[in-house]
Amino acid sequence: MALSKSIQTEYQVPATYWNIGWVQEDFKNKSVEVLVYGYASKEARDADAQHMHSIRFGLQGDQYVAGQDRAALYATLKQQADFTDATDV
């Protein structure tokens, strides 16, 4: 699973394919941090190309749900400002 959304990178080339690359959950403090990697395309990701950009987001307090799987994290990601109009791929 991944998301499709064109976001301009510092290389002046948009990243269009986004996947969750890293998750860190703090059960005691009820928070989770997620790092999403952006690639030029799905083909670039499938070819093990280096990601072009990354976006980190965190959930705490009422937004936090313990033990979310990746599908649930992608759904939550689509509620974040940068990804509100992203589509599943």
Rosetta blueprint (number, residue, H / E / L):
1 M L
2 A L
3 L E
4 S E
5 K E
6 S E
7 I E
8 Q E
9 T L
10 E L
11 Y L
12 Q L
13 V L
14 P E
15 A E
16 T E
17 Y E
18 W E
19 N E
20 I E
21 G E
22 W E
23 V E
24 Q E
25 E E
26 D E
27 F L
28 K L
29 N L
30 K L
31 S E
32 V E
33 E E
34 V E
35 L E
36 V E
37 Y E
38 G E
39 Y E
40 A L
41 S L
42 K H
43 E H
44 A H
45 R H
46 D H
47 A L
48 D L
49 A L
50 Q L
51 H L
52 M L
53 H E
54 S E
55 I E
56 R E
57 F E
58 G E
59 L E
60 Q E
61 G H
62 D H
63 Q H
64 Y L
65 V L
66 A L
67 G L
68 Q L
69 D L
70 R H
71 A H
72 A H
73 L H
74 Y H
75 A H
76 T H
77 L H
78 K L
79 Q L
80 Q L
81 A H
82 D H
83 F H
84 T L
85 D L
86 A L
87 T E
88 D E
89 V L
